Amino acid sequence: MSQAQQGPGAQPRVRRMQRPNPTPKAGRNLPAAIAVGLAMLFAVLGGLLFLPLGFVVVTTTFAAMGAWEIFRALEVSGTRIPIVPVMTGTVAMPISAYFGGLESLLFAMLLSSVAVLLWRSIESAEGSARSIFGGVFTLAWVPFLISFAVLPLHATGGATPVGLYDDGVVPQGAWQIVTLLLLVVSNDTFGYLVGASLGKHPMAPKISPKKSWEGFAGSVAGAMVIGVLASIFLLGKPWWVGVALAVAMVAAATAGDLAESMVKRELGIKDMSSVLPGHGGIMDRLDSIVFASPAAFILFAAFAGT
């Protein structure tokens, strides 16, 4: 209808221009996500290849921030975990793994769990069971699992330098961790790109509706390419080792992603926090790594003689 047909007192209709949505259908701001992800990757790789203790410090910091996010999320839902022993154990576990190996990591996990129990026993009995379970769950989920990403640095001949590597030679364990990180990043990147453009069949619609089988296939294909290249040029292993690592890392990373989505859905939150633009919280980035790290440690040990 023209303005003349609307009558003398009618106001002309103004066509509103819709703003383009910077967040694609996969639910993330891609430029911000890529920028933050690359910055984190370079920071971690820089410490890993040049100053191993720096890598341990970065890993411990991420673990502590992740544990704090879980503490806040559980607190909102009515469960307050003993934060002092939890944070103490979170700091102790990666350091124990680096200097003492697997046995020290297991002992630190056990000691931290006992500390949670004893700390909570001096408080009121109300809600103690949920509090203790939440504390031990947080310790096992974040610092214990992510410490497996530190273990290869100790496992290589027991070498645990405080400063730079001896003679400037990066040990095999460091390259194993680099391969782990590259495979986790490729899983997330290729899965997002393929899932955002072609994803139609959700893997677990009740847990994570935006994660699709098409995205999973893209993760596997992309990770295989990266895995083969890393196996040949970084690890000095046959190409099929890279394929096996890629499939295992994608499976473990996907399981970690779905596990965190299930926890968030149970707590009624979308992201653990908003500290990382385009990503959400620290746990929204660690969810894949914490599950992939022990899987990678086991596979690297299995392929040691290959």
C-alpha angles and dihedrals in degrees: 000000000000124000090255091055092051093068134250095286098044121110118231114254115247117209109228118222113224117226115238112252109242091200114075124219092273087070102245138102098242100199092049092044093052093046094050093042093052092046091053092045094051092046092052095043092047092057093040096053099038110021114022095188087054088058089052090051092050091047091049091049092052090047092050092049091048092050090049091052090052090048091054093045093050091045091057089052092052101263117114113191124201096266098186098061091036093055092042090053091045091058094041100052102064091043091049090050092052098047101027108027129219096330092054091048092053091047091050090051092050094046092048092051091051089048090054090052094048094044092052093045092068091057130069119302093232110109092355095133093054091043094052093044091049092050095049090043091054092049093049096043101049120015098028097049096039090051087071085072088063097046097081089065089060097035092064100089092315089281111160108166119190093203131025123334116276111270088355091278114145108223125232091252091062091052089050090057090047089054091049092052093046091051093048091048092047090049091055096040100046092039091054096046095048095038094050093052104031107016113128106138114064118217097210109006094180093052107029112003094182095057108092137187089239089057090048090053089050090051092052094047095046094043091051091058092048091042094053092048093046092046093053102037103029106028101028091228132133117278094250090063087063091051092051092047092049095052092046094046093049091049093048094043092049091049089051092049092050091046092055091045089053091051092048092048090050090051092044097238133125100209132011088235141325099246094119116056111232092008108059114219135356090261090055085065099036095050092088097039097052092059095038096051099069091040090053092047091054094047094047088053090049093050095043093108096043 
